Each structure stands twice: as structure tokens, then as C-alpha cells.
Amino acid sequence: MISMISIMLPRAGVSAKRINEVLETEPKIRDIDTPKQFDESKKGLVEFRNVSFRYPDADSESLSDINFIAKPRKNNSNYRKHRFSENLQ
């Protein structure tokens, strides 16, 4: 039991330090002063057009040219299931 605690205690200290670093990090993304007004008829609609993502300091994009529309009150799980099954093959 003591050996287990002696292994877990340093790990917990490192984890606590990292959690504290994350909580104290200032966000790089800020709200703009004049936000865009949205069309109320499209309430609940989420659309991505040609979205790409790259991790900081990465040489290439992890995701590129993603297009996706999630409509309100529609089941979008087929997309997720399809993408998940593609990754398994």
C-alpha cells in the first residue's frame, strides 16, 4: 500500500501543476467589440465551410477543407458513425 502511494503521489503533484498551468493560461481568442448579427431564421444551424486546423508549430494541417452542416432538430449521428467506421478500416 505504501509503495502504491509513493508512486501515485509524485504523479498527482505533476498533474496538479499542469492543471494549474492550464487554468492560469490567458486565452488567445477574444470576443470582438462589434459581433456579427445572425439571421434568426437560421437559429440552431451550424455550418463549417472550408475549415482547416493545424496544431501550433505543426508542419501540416491535421484537418483541411472540412465542410459540414448540422441542422437544428436533425439527427447528425449518421455522419459521426460513418466517420468513425472509416477510421476503423
Buried (B, 14 or more C-beta within 10 A) or exposed (E): EEEEEEEEEEEEEEEEEEEEEEEEEEEEEEEEEEEEEEEEEEEEEEEEEEEEEEEEEEEEEEEEEEEEEEEEEEEEEEEEEEEEEEEEE
